[in-house]
Amino acid sequence: MRMGGRLWRIVGVMKSAGSTFDSEVWALRSLVAPLFGKNTYTSLVLRAENIRAARGLKKFFNDEFKKAAVQAQLETEYFASLSKTNEQFLYAIVGVAMIMAVGGAFGVTNTMLAAVAQRSKDIGVLRSIGASRSGVAMVWSCYGLAIGLIGSIAGDALAYAIVWNINPIHDWMVH
């Protein structure tokens, strides 16, 4: 496995029964810390006998422990705070997507208006050979739909390529 610009050998997989350790990578701190610019501990996980003991540990570390600034949380509280953060990101993403959609609609409208203005003679020819107003409108609607679909497919393909290759792109930009 490649991580942090280094090749790592996986020597075992621990089963954690759906706890916070499902997303953990365990390695020697002396090897991992310099790769990620971490010279201190950022989290510490303690196991208590029961929920009452866990609450007691939390109270001790938050109120009485003075050797270092610590913010102790129960596992359920930790996941609840992560859920709130994810919800905020979701709202931000939806907001940005809506703004981009409105911008895209204006772009397509501008493109269509420019196309109609440049092809007014073509429209006149269609009308002179008997095409109805609705027929001409249908042709231009299909033309706009085709431009929109091609642009959407190209944009989706580009976004997919970038997301699929984000780690190699990041490594290339950093080095």
Short mmCIF file of the C-alpha atoms (twelve columns), coordinates in Angstrom:
data_MODEL
# 
_entry.id   MODEL 
# 
loop_
_atom_site.group_PDB 
_atom_site.id 
_atom_site.type_symbol 
_atom_site.label_atom_id 
_atom_site.label_alt_id 
_atom_site.label_comp_id 
_atom_site.label_asym_id 
_atom_site.label_seq_id 
_atom_site.Cartn_x 
_atom_site.Cartn_y 
_atom_site.Cartn_z 
_atom_site.pdbx_PDB_model_num 
ATOM 1   C CA . MET A 1   0.000   0.000  0.000   1 
ATOM 2   C CA . ARG A 2   1.333   3.465  -0.832  1 
ATOM 3   C CA . MET A 3   0.657   6.232  1.690   1 
ATOM 4   C CA . GLY A 4   2.478   9.480  2.396   1 
ATOM 5   C CA . GLY A 5   4.922   8.925  -0.467  1 
ATOM 6   C CA . ARG A 6   6.088   5.647  1.060   1 
ATOM 7   C CA . LEU A 7   5.411   1.974  0.322   1 
ATOM 8   C CA . TRP A 8   3.973   0.106  3.334   1 
ATOM 9   C CA . ARG A 9   3.622   -3.628 3.897   1 
ATOM 10  C CA . ILE A 10  0.336   -4.733 5.478   1 
ATOM 11  C CA . VAL A 11  1.110   -7.375 8.082   1 
ATOM 12  C CA . GLY A 12  -2.335  -7.904 9.539   1 
ATOM 13  C CA . VAL A 13  -5.951  -6.783 9.596   1 
ATOM 14  C CA . MET A 14  -7.721  -6.355 12.928  1 
ATOM 15  C CA . LYS A 15  -11.458 -6.843 13.285  1 
ATOM 16  C CA . SER A 16  -13.027 -4.133 15.394  1 
ATOM 17  C CA . ALA A 17  -16.710 -5.063 15.285  1 
ATOM 18  C CA . GLY A 18  -17.882 -1.730 13.863  1 
ATOM 19  C CA . SER A 19  -16.108 0.635  16.259  1 
ATOM 20  C CA . THR A 20  -14.021 3.725  15.527  1 
ATOM 21  C CA . PHE A 21  -11.034 1.526  14.742  1 
ATOM 22  C CA . ASP A 22  -12.555 0.473  11.395  1 
ATOM 23  C CA . SER A 23  -10.859 3.445  9.754   1 
ATOM 24  C CA . GLU A 24  -7.531  3.249  11.547  1 
ATOM 25  C CA . VAL A 25  -4.064  2.451  10.295  1 
ATOM 26  C CA . TRP A 26  -1.745  1.315  13.059  1 
ATOM 27  C CA . ALA A 27  1.995   1.842  12.667  1 
ATOM 28  C CA . LEU A 28  4.995   2.973  14.634  1 
ATOM 29  C CA . ARG A 29  4.571   6.622  15.559  1 
ATOM 30  C CA . SER A 30  8.257   7.276  14.872  1 
ATOM 31  C CA . LEU A 31  7.711   6.228  11.225  1 
ATOM 32  C CA . VAL A 32  4.324   7.809  10.558  1 
ATOM 33  C CA . ALA A 33  4.565   11.129 12.439  1 
ATOM 34  C CA . PRO A 34  7.259   12.759 10.247  1 
ATOM 35  C CA . LEU A 35  5.396   11.810 7.044   1 
ATOM 36  C CA . PHE A 36  2.364   13.830 8.099   1 
ATOM 37  C CA . GLY A 37  4.060   16.587 10.114  1 
ATOM 38  C CA . LYS A 38  2.698   15.329 13.444  1 
ATOM 39  C CA . ASN A 39  5.147   15.462 16.305  1 
ATOM 40  C CA . THR A 40  2.532   15.133 19.044  1 
ATOM 41  C CA . TYR A 41  -0.426  12.912 19.763  1 
ATOM 42  C CA . THR A 42  -3.732  14.200 18.443  1 
ATOM 43  C CA . SER A 43  -6.012  11.569 19.905  1 
ATOM 44  C CA . LEU A 44  -6.004  8.921  22.571  1 
ATOM 45  C CA . VAL A 45  -8.589  6.167  22.904  1 
ATOM 46  C CA . LEU A 46  -9.310  4.588  26.287  1 
ATOM 47  C CA . ARG A 47  -11.519 1.608  26.996  1 
ATOM 48  C CA . ALA A 48  -13.640 1.683  30.153  1 
ATOM 49  C CA . GLU A 49  -15.442 -1.170 31.881  1 
ATOM 50  C CA . ASN A 50  -18.878 0.343  31.335  1 
ATOM 51  C CA . ILE A 51  -20.643 3.588  30.428  1 
ATOM 52  C CA . ARG A 52  -20.512 4.844  34.015  1 
ATOM 53  C CA . ALA A 53  -16.733 4.381  34.139  1 
ATOM 54  C CA . ALA A 54  -16.430 6.049  30.711  1 
ATOM 55  C CA . ARG A 55  -18.357 9.084  31.960  1 
ATOM 56  C CA . GLY A 56  -16.081 9.188  35.018  1 
ATOM 57  C CA . LEU A 57  -12.971 9.159  32.807  1 
ATOM 58  C CA . LYS A 58  -14.432 11.904 30.666  1 
ATOM 59  C CA . LYS A 59  -15.181 14.051 33.722  1 
ATOM 60  C CA . PHE A 60  -11.697 13.472 35.125  1 
ATOM 61  C CA . PHE A 61  -9.896  14.431 31.912  1 
ATOM 62  C CA . ASN A 62  -12.080 17.456 31.220  1 
ATOM 63  C CA . ASP A 63  -12.224 18.846 34.783  1 
ATOM 64  C CA . GLU A 64  -9.276  17.593 36.812  1 
ATOM 65  C CA . PHE A 65  -6.439  16.611 34.463  1 
ATOM 66  C CA . LYS A 66  -4.101  19.640 34.244  1 
ATOM 67  C CA . LYS A 67  -0.937  18.264 32.588  1 
ATOM 68  C CA . ALA A 68  -2.257  18.992 29.097  1 
ATOM 69  C CA . ALA A 69  -5.300  20.565 27.484  1 
ATOM 70  C CA . VAL A 70  -7.618  17.660 26.760  1 
ATOM 71  C CA . GLN A 71  -11.146 17.424 25.404  1 
ATOM 72  C CA . ALA A 72  -12.524 14.025 26.327  1 
ATOM 73  C CA . GLN A 73  -15.596 12.668 24.534  1 
ATOM 74  C CA . LEU A 74  -17.585 9.490  24.634  1 
ATOM 75  C CA . GLU A 75  -17.588 7.564  21.375  1 
ATOM 76  C CA . THR A 76  -21.279 8.352  20.776  1 
ATOM 77  C CA . GLU A 77  -20.642 12.087 21.291  1 
ATOM 78  C CA . TYR A 78  -17.686 11.957 18.912  1 
ATOM 79  C CA . PHE A 79  -19.763 10.376 16.150  1 
ATOM 80  C CA . ALA A 80  -22.606 12.830 16.755  1 
ATOM 81  C CA . SER A 81  -20.167 15.738 16.249  1 
ATOM 82  C CA . LEU A 82  -18.855 14.114 13.042  1 
ATOM 83  C CA . SER A 83  -22.427 13.766 11.829  1 
ATOM 84  C CA . LYS A 84  -23.021 17.494 12.407  1 
ATOM 85  C CA . THR A 85  -19.876 18.357 10.468  1 
ATOM 86  C CA . ASN A 86  -20.916 16.095 7.590   1 
ATOM 87  C CA . GLU A 87  -24.331 17.761 7.540   1 
ATOM 88  C CA . GLN A 88  -22.711 21.208 7.299   1 
ATOM 89  C CA . PHE A 89  -20.548 20.009 4.397   1 
ATOM 90  C CA . LEU A 90  -23.630 18.617 2.677   1 
ATOM 91  C CA . TYR A 91  -25.427 21.974 2.927   1 
ATOM 92  C CA . ALA A 92  -22.355 23.770 1.592   1 
ATOM 93  C CA . ILE A 93  -22.036 21.340 -1.315  1 
ATOM 94  C CA . VAL A 94  -25.722 21.667 -2.202  1 
ATOM 95  C CA . GLY A 95  -25.411 25.472 -2.074  1 
ATOM 96  C CA . VAL A 96  -22.386 25.483 -4.371  1 
ATOM 97  C CA . ALA A 97  -24.085 23.018 -6.729  1 
ATOM 98  C CA . MET A 98  -27.165 25.255 -6.947  1 
ATOM 99  C CA . ILE A 99  -25.054 28.320 -7.713  1 
ATOM 100 C CA . MET A 100 -23.192 26.360 -10.383 1 
ATOM 101 C CA . ALA A 101 -26.466 25.114 -11.862 1 
ATOM 102 C CA . VAL A 102 -27.805 28.661 -12.137 1 
ATOM 103 C CA . GLY A 103 -24.533 29.770 -13.722 1 
ATOM 104 C CA . GLY A 104 -24.700 26.865 -16.146 1 
ATOM 105 C CA . ALA A 105 -28.269 27.762 -17.084 1 
ATOM 106 C CA . PHE A 106 -27.196 31.332 -17.826 1 
ATOM 107 C CA . GLY A 107 -24.291 30.000 -19.899 1 
ATOM 108 C CA . VAL A 108 -26.547 27.759 -21.982 1 
ATOM 109 C CA . THR A 109 -29.057 30.595 -22.416 1 
ATOM 110 C CA . ASN A 110 -26.299 32.947 -23.562 1 
ATOM 111 C CA . THR A 111 -24.968 30.331 -25.994 1 
ATOM 112 C CA . MET A 112 -28.431 29.742 -27.421 1 
ATOM 113 C CA . LEU A 113 -29.158 33.456 -27.824 1 
ATOM 114 C CA . ALA A 114 -25.838 33.923 -29.608 1 
ATOM 115 C CA . ALA A 115 -26.559 30.920 -31.853 1 
ATOM 116 C CA . VAL A 116 -30.017 32.207 -32.747 1 
ATOM 117 C CA . ALA A 117 -28.661 35.706 -33.438 1 
ATOM 118 C CA . GLN A 118 -25.960 34.308 -35.727 1 
ATOM 119 C CA . ARG A 119 -28.361 32.031 -37.550 1 
ATOM 120 C CA . SER A 120 -31.259 34.361 -38.097 1 
ATOM 121 C CA . LYS A 121 -30.888 33.808 -41.859 1 
ATOM 122 C CA . ASP A 122 -31.154 30.047 -41.370 1 
ATOM 123 C CA . ILE A 123 -34.306 30.541 -39.329 1 
ATOM 124 C CA . GLY A 124 -35.682 32.763 -42.077 1 
ATOM 125 C CA . VAL A 125 -34.998 30.058 -44.675 1 
ATOM 126 C CA . LEU A 126 -36.749 27.433 -42.535 1 
ATOM 127 C CA . ARG A 127 -39.755 29.735 -42.115 1 
ATOM 128 C CA . SER A 128 -39.839 30.566 -45.855 1 
ATOM 129 C CA . ILE A 129 -39.993 26.900 -46.861 1 
ATOM 130 C CA . GLY A 130 -42.989 26.366 -44.602 1 
ATOM 131 C CA . ALA A 131 -41.651 25.494 -41.127 1 
ATOM 132 C CA . SER A 132 -43.965 26.654 -38.367 1 
ATOM 133 C CA . ARG A 133 -42.809 28.778 -35.439 1 
ATOM 134 C CA . SER A 134 -43.219 25.797 -33.134 1 
ATOM 135 C CA . GLY A 135 -41.199 23.614 -35.534 1 
ATOM 136 C CA . VAL A 136 -38.328 26.119 -35.581 1 
ATOM 137 C CA . ALA A 137 -38.548 26.429 -31.779 1 
ATOM 138 C CA . MET A 138 -38.380 22.631 -31.522 1 
ATOM 139 C CA . VAL A 139 -35.248 22.517 -33.705 1 
ATOM 140 C CA . TRP A 140 -33.532 25.115 -31.518 1 
ATOM 141 C CA . SER A 141 -34.688 23.393 -28.332 1 
ATOM 142 C CA . CYS A 142 -33.191 20.103 -29.535 1 
ATOM 143 C CA . TYR A 143 -30.004 21.972 -30.506 1 
ATOM 144 C CA . GLY A 144 -29.790 23.477 -26.996 1 
ATOM 145 C CA . LEU A 145 -30.500 20.093 -25.417 1 
ATOM 146 C CA . ALA A 146 -27.720 18.513 -27.472 1 
ATOM 147 C CA . ILE A 147 -25.246 21.224 -26.417 1 
ATOM 148 C CA . GLY A 148 -26.280 20.786 -22.783 1 
ATOM 149 C CA . LEU A 149 -25.970 16.992 -22.891 1 
ATOM 150 C CA . ILE A 150 -22.586 17.056 -24.595 1 
ATOM 151 C CA . GLY A 151 -21.315 19.647 -22.111 1 
ATOM 152 C CA . SER A 152 -22.685 17.662 -19.155 1 
ATOM 153 C CA . ILE A 153 -21.168 14.400 -20.337 1 
ATOM 154 C CA . ALA A 154 -17.803 16.068 -20.974 1 
ATOM 155 C CA . GLY A 155 -17.892 17.785 -17.565 1 
ATOM 156 C CA . ASP A 156 -18.868 14.562 -15.789 1 
ATOM 157 C CA . ALA A 157 -16.095 12.645 -17.549 1 
ATOM 158 C CA . LEU A 158 -13.519 15.286 -16.607 1 
ATOM 159 C CA . ALA A 159 -14.708 15.396 -12.984 1 
ATOM 160 C CA . TYR A 160 -14.666 11.592 -12.772 1 
ATOM 161 C CA . ALA A 161 -11.130 11.462 -14.182 1 
ATOM 162 C CA . ILE A 162 -9.932  14.051 -11.666 1 
ATOM 163 C CA . VAL A 163 -11.619 12.391 -8.669  1 
ATOM 164 C CA . TRP A 164 -10.473 8.907  -9.692  1 
ATOM 165 C CA . ASN A 165 -6.863  10.132 -9.970  1 
ATOM 166 C CA . ILE A 166 -6.811  12.667 -7.104  1 
ATOM 167 C CA . ASN A 167 -4.021  10.936 -5.141  1 
ATOM 168 C CA . PRO A 168 -1.581  10.721 -8.089  1 
ATOM 169 C CA . ILE A 169 -2.441  14.332 -8.998  1 
ATOM 170 C CA . HIS A 170 -1.794  15.425 -5.408  1 
ATOM 171 C CA . ASP A 171 1.510   13.541 -5.296  1 
ATOM 172 C CA . TRP A 172 2.534   15.110 -8.628  1 
ATOM 173 C CA . MET A 173 1.675   18.630 -7.384  1 
ATOM 174 C CA . VAL A 174 3.514   18.195 -4.078  1 
ATOM 175 C CA . HIS A 175 6.722   16.864 -5.648  1 
# 
